[in-house]
Amino acid sequence: MNILVTGGAGYIGAHFVNAFLEKNDVNIIVVDNFREGKNNIIKNKKVRYNNVDLLDYCALHSIFKKNKIDIVVHFAALASVPDSVVDPQGYYENNIIGGFNLLKCMNEFNVKKIIFSSSASVYGEPVKELIDENHPKVPTNPYGYTKLVFEQMLVDYNKAYGLNSISFRYFCASGASESLLLGEYHTPETHVIPSLLETALGKRERFFVFGDDYNTLDGTGVRDYIHVDDIASAHVVAIKRLFKNDNVCEVFNLGINKGFSVLQLIEATEKVTNKKINYTIKERRKGDPSSLVADAKRATEVLDWKPKYLDIEKIIETAYNSYKKKI
């Protein structure tokens, strides 16, 4: 089996590559522009890395021409809510045009299976505590819109060309692999748990809490944090489903069905690191919903998938171990 993995040197992509190699005899062709994936290279003769940006259609087309691809796993995307508000053009270009180039190549070379890395950002402000897949989709930021548009593209390609797809709406991917210590690193860092760890380790003076006036238990934003290894395992199961079934165009939430506020994360990080987190309350960031907590029972029922990491302190601990290795 030949798998094309876009963004396979990034945070989530590298964890998937590692997880799939452990259980399967496959060849993995990674395409990545290496903006985020410099430290997540997995040394294995079954993995070939190609420095290709999805916006470079000719280079991408060449990859498809040289390799008989059986399935695509699509992680590559810009993925910061606040950055998408500041630079919507960059997000629409990378996430939608890049995604279109990928689908165009797949269609030309008759590749009929894809797993897409979507996001809970497609939902926007929740109308109920637990968000299932049928929840209204009204994104509050350009990043969420790009994910929703690509989901619709998959629906249209299924109807017109018979493309089979599974889209995973991740809630907050977090943690790090305990086997490889692959971690989540961004420059500059904007994600919550990595930012907290940078503060605990003295890499930044203080942590900023964006908003304490949300309609939540303590006024700070609430998110469902799912371990990246659990996300990777869902993709492994999804690949098997796509090879066993035809005319598939499905969407699943991936989360642990429980939310944690920013202040709760601060407390948990202090316990894990035994460090005091200095923090400052600031105004809300544009585009941030008050709460995003998954109802992920459909993934459990249909895919027979269950997350293993349900303890937020354990999730933070795996990320902390990775950060300590980095510094």
Phi and psi in degrees as a GROMACS rama.xvg file:
@    title "Ramachandran Plot"
@    xaxis  label "Phi"
@    yaxis  label "Psi"
@TYPE xy
-108.817  119.184  ASN-2
-111.842  127.627  ILE-3
-94.0684  123.942  LEU-4
-117.326  110.829  VAL-5
-83.2665  138.816  THR-6
68.3914  27.419  GLY-7
-73.7164  -7.35522  GLY-8
-101.296  2.04194  ALA-9
-83.8786  -176.977  GLY-10
-56.8309  -60.8481  TYR-11
-75.4543  -39.8101  ILE-12
-58.641  -42.2848  GLY-13
-66.3476  -36.8649  ALA-14
-65.3873  -38.1794  HIS-15
-64.5383  -46.6699  PHE-16
-55.6092  -45.4632  VAL-17
-62.1252  -45.4393  ASN-18
-65.3833  -41.0344  ALA-19
-72.9313  -34.9053  PHE-20
-64.0322  -32.6221  LEU-21
-65.4017  -26.2385  GLU-22
-120.008  -2.44905  LYS-23
-141.819  149.902  ASN-24
-93.7802  95.6087  ASP-25
-139.969  165.271  VAL-26
-112.004  129.137  ASN-27
-114.292  122.884  ILE-28
-104.989  111.644  ILE-29
-96.3762  131.593  VAL-30
-116.906  129.307  VAL-31
-157.368  143.453  ASP-32
-89.3895  -1.99656  ASN-33
62.5854  23.8292  PHE-34
-68.7  -37.4151  ARG-35
-113.197  -9.98099  GLU-36
-110.283  26.7027  GLY-37
-64.5369  -31.1579  LYS-38
-102.108  5.96316  ASN-39
-115.446  39.7182  ASN-40
-85.6074  126.671  ILE-41
-99.7223  119.226  ILE-42
-83.3726  102.565  LYS-43
-156.431  134.566  ASN-44
-65.1549  -15.6596  LYS-45
-86.5194  -1.80547  LYS-46
-115.677  125.242  VAL-47
-117.471  126.666  ARG-48
-100.2  135.878  TYR-49
-127.792  125.013  ASN-50
-80.4429  85.5388  ASN-51
-133.586  131.761  VAL-52
-95.4561  137.349  ASP-53
-63.0505  -19.4341  LEU-54
-74.594  -16.0325  LEU-55
-90.2753  87.1858  ASP-56
-60.4908  -40.4963  TYR-57
-63.9394  -42.2912  CYS-58
-66.0514  -40.425  ALA-59
-66.1209  -42.6956  LEU-60
-58.9774  -39.3112  HIS-61
-62.7884  -37.4102  SER-62
-62.2768  -44.8372  ILE-63
-66.2257  -36.9042  PHE-64
-67.755  -34.8949  LYS-65
-84.6971  -18.0944  LYS-66
-128.363  137.931  ASN-67
-86.3415  98.8991  LYS-68
-85.2567  131.327  ILE-69
-94.8826  -32.5301  ASP-70
-157.256  149.25  ILE-71
-114.102  136.339  VAL-72
-117.173  115.284  VAL-73
-106.748  99.9382  HIS-74
-102.28  -27.7983  PHE-75
-58.5898  124.913  ALA-76
-175.673  155.244  ALA-77
-77.1693  140.586  LEU-78
-144.661  47.8684  ALA-79
-126.961  120.805  SER-80
-58.5295  -53.8531  VAL-81
-62.6114  -37.2037  PRO-82
-64.6463  -35.1581  ASP-83
-67.4395  -29.189  SER-84
-71.1826  -37.7324  VAL-85
-75.5976  -38.3543  VAL-86
-129.792  66.9371  ASP-87
-61.8508  -33.68  PRO-88
-59.1875  -45.48  GLN-89
-61.1056  -36.709  GLY-90
-72.3225  -42.6527  TYR-91
-66.1538  -37.5779  TYR-92
-65.6611  -53.5594  GLU-93
-68.3145  -48.8292  ASN-94
-81.1601  -31.4991  ASN-95
-98.1696  -50.8886  ILE-96
-67.0404  -42.1075  ILE-97
-59.9669  -42.0919  GLY-98
-64.9931  -38.331  GLY-99
-62.5121  -42.8963  PHE-100
-58.2508  -39.8408  ASN-101
-63.3219  -48.2475  LEU-102
-64.8513  -35.3377  LEU-103
-63.2276  -43.7349  LYS-104
-64.9071  -42.6893  CYS-105
-59.4331  -42.803  MET-106
-65.1908  -42.6486  ASN-107
-64.5414  -38.2296  GLU-108
-99.0885  14.0909  PHE-109
58.4883  41.5368  ASN-110
-93.2124  117.172  VAL-111
-109.663  12.1938  LYS-112
-135.332  133.324  LYS-113
-148.594  141.228  ILE-114
-113.536  129.147  ILE-115
-113.033  134.228  PHE-116
-85.7933  90.1338  SER-117
-91.7055  -157.218  SER-118
-158.198  151.336  SER-119
-66.1486  -11.45  ALA-120
-64.2259  -14.3747  SER-121
-67.0835  -20.5839  VAL-122
-81.2385  -34.5094  TYR-123
75.6958  -150.425  GLY-124
-69.0544  125.99  GLU-125
-71.1879  146.968  PRO-126
-103.568  -3.75422  VAL-127
-149.624  164.462  LYS-128
-63.7439  -49.6988  GLU-129
-103.852  129.237  LEU-130
-98.5924  117.255  ILE-131
-98.3483  179.095  ASP-132
-67.2727  -19.1238  GLU-133
-92.2356  0.987057  ASN-134
-57.6323  144.861  HIS-135
-53.3581  142.517  PRO-136
-112.056  100.088  LYS-137
-133.086  80.1726  VAL-138
-57.2635  145.569  PRO-139
-103.235  7.49657  THR-140
-154.088  157.962  ASN-141
-59.6608  -35.2523  PRO-142
-56.3916  -47.9472  TYR-143
-61.4014  -38.7487  GLY-144
-63.0271  -39.9725  TYR-145
-63.1915  -37.5582  THR-146
-68.5629  -40.6111  LYS-147
-66.6874  -39.93  LEU-148
-61.9598  -43.1481  VAL-149
-67.8516  -35.5044  PHE-150
-57.9057  -43.0428  GLU-151
-66.2881  -36.2295  GLN-152
-59.4494  -39.5584  MET-153
-65.3451  -38.5348  LEU-154
-61.6668  -45.9372  VAL-155
-65.8188  -39.5392  ASP-156
-69.1017  -30.9293  TYR-157
-65.0362  -45.8323  ASN-158
-68.2565  -39.8777  LYS-159
-87.6446  -37.4419  ALA-160
-122.7  -0.263383  TYR-161
75.9907  23.7721  GLY-162
-71.1187  130.638  LEU-163
-97.6501  133.387  ASN-164
-146.366  151.615  SER-165
-129.807  125.315  ILE-166
-108.121  133.243  SER-167
-108.675  119.65  PHE-168
-90.2655  94.9271  ARG-169
-69.9701  145.931  TYR-170
-88.9843  -133.222  PHE-171
-88.7589  103.903  CYS-172
-63.6411  135.597  ALA-173
-156.142  172.999  SER-174
80.371  -172.398  GLY-175
-152.686  154.535  ALA-176
-62.2816  130.9  SER-177
-79.0479  -17.7772  GLU-178
-84.6776  -39.3131  SER-179
-110.53  -12.8208  LEU-180
58.1518  34.8506  LEU-181
-70.5186  134.683  LEU-182
-126.428  177.604  GLY-183
-101.195  112.062  GLU-184
-132.039  132.028  TYR-185
-132.793  154.025  HIS-186
-130.618  110.72  THR-187
-75.0548  161.939  PRO-188
-79.87  128.259  GLU-189
-124.408  -14.115  THR-190
-81.2426  152.166  HIS-191
-65.6757  -57.8493  VAL-192
-63.8865  -46.1718  ILE-193
-58.963  -37.4997  PRO-194
-65.9211  -39.4693  SER-195
-62.7749  -41.4844  LEU-196
-68.7424  -37.1396  LEU-197
-60.6859  -38.4822  GLU-198
-67.4094  -45.3241  THR-199
-61.5216  -33.8894  ALA-200
-92.9754  7.63072  LEU-201
79.3593  13.0565  GLY-202
-80.4725  -19.4389  LYS-203
-140.292  152.518  ARG-204
-70.5745  -41.4327  GLU-205
-152.865  161.798  ARG-206
-100.904  139.244  PHE-207
-102.096  128.002  PHE-208
-98.3703  115.383  VAL-209
-91.5747  91.9573  PHE-210
98.6473  128.088  GLY-211
-130.404  23.7479  ASP-212
-123.154  23.0284  ASP-213
-75.7576  159.894  TYR-214
-83.1415  68.4875  ASN-215
-131.128  -179.954  THR-216
-59.9228  -33.3714  LEU-217
-129.566  11.3121  ASP-218
89.9261  -11.4461  GLY-219
-99.6059  160.546  THR-220
-60.4108  144.377  GLY-221
-116.295  134.511  VAL-222
-137.793  156.666  ARG-223
-96.7383  116.641  ASP-224
-102.531  116.402  TYR-225
-112.331  134.288  ILE-226
-68.0738  140.576  HIS-227
-62.6176  -30.3997  VAL-228
-66.6671  -33.1362  ASP-229
-69.8787  -35.2933  ASP-230
-63.5499  -45.2082  ILE-231
-60.113  -42.1939  ALA-232
-65.4896  -32.6562  SER-233
-64.1216  -37.5946  ALA-234
-66.4811  -37.4252  HIS-235
-60.8679  -44.6395  VAL-236
-65.1321  -39.3735  VAL-237
-64.6089  -36.8972  ALA-238
-60.4518  -44.1694  ILE-239
-61.4387  -39.1768  LYS-240
-64.7121  -41.1568  ARG-241
-67.1584  -29.6025  LEU-242
-82.9305  -17.1322  PHE-243
-94.0901  -20.33  LYS-244
-127.554  153.502  ASN-245
-116.772  162.149  ASP-246
53.591  51.6243  ASN-247
-101.597  127.864  VAL-248
-146.268  86.8671  CYS-249
-124.832  156.98  GLU-250
-131.42  136.664  VAL-251
-135.467  138.699  PHE-252
-76.6469  146.044  ASN-253
-125.493  111.804  LEU-254
-163.991  -176.735  GLY-255
-110.313  7.90154  ILE-256
67.4399  23.2887  ASN-257
-148.175  138.017  LYS-258
-109.823  155.509  GLY-259
-132.308  137.356  PHE-260
-79.8323  166.595  SER-261
-62.4826  -40.9127  VAL-262
-65.0328  -35.7588  LEU-263
-65.6864  -36.1808  GLN-264
-65.4598  -39.9316  LEU-265
-59.6483  -47.3546  ILE-266
-60.9834  -43.6226  GLU-267
-65.7315  -39.2163  ALA-268
-65.9146  -38.0664  THR-269
-62.7542  -38.4479  GLU-270
-67.2585  -43.3234  LYS-271
-67.7123  -43.2387  VAL-272
-92.6288  -14.3574  THR-273
58.2529  34.5283  ASN-274
-125.64  146.191  LYS-275
-81.1953  130.171  LYS-276
-96.6765  113.622  ILE-277
-80.855  126.997  ASN-278
-138.848  157.068  TYR-279
-129.495  135.343  THR-280
-81.4642  129.257  ILE-281
-124.549  176.275  LYS-282
-66.0642  157.54  GLU-283
-56.1499  149.786  ARG-284
-87.6407  143.52  ARG-285
-64.0889  135.082  LYS-286
93.3336  -5.24652  GLY-287
-87.6458  117.497  ASP-288
-67.8153  159.548  PRO-289
-70.5924  -36.5325  SER-290
-152.774  140.168  SER-291
-140.362  103.546  LEU-292
-129.243  131.415  VAL-293
-81.6032  145.373  ALA-294
-105.388  99.7176  ASP-295
-106.539  21.5109  ALA-296
-67.6685  -23.553  LYS-297
-63.9729  -40.1288  ARG-298
-63.0301  -37.1968  ALA-299
-67.3487  -43.9159  THR-300
-72.1228  -42.2037  GLU-301
-87.5685  -42.0039  VAL-302
-96.9251  -8.5113  LEU-303
57.0987  43.0554  ASP-304
-111.137  137.532  TRP-305
-138.886  136.667  LYS-306
-70.4679  141.789  PRO-307
-90.887  -27.9708  LYS-308
-97.5466  105.354  TYR-309
-113.953  -9.851  LEU-310
-96.878  117.204  ASP-311
-62.8527  -33.2898  ILE-312
-67.2196  -36.6532  GLU-313
-66.8338  -40.3617  LYS-314
-60.455  -47.1016  ILE-315
-63.8652  -37.5588  ILE-316
-60.647  -41.0821  GLU-317
-65.2177  -37.7217  THR-318
-67.192  -39.5313  ALA-319
-62.4746  -43.6191  TYR-320
-60.989  -37.5462  ASN-321
-67.1581  -42.9016  SER-322
-65.2816  -38.2458  TYR-323
-63.3969  -36.6373  LYS-324
-66.1069  -38.6325  LYS-325
-63.8619  -41.1472  LYS-326
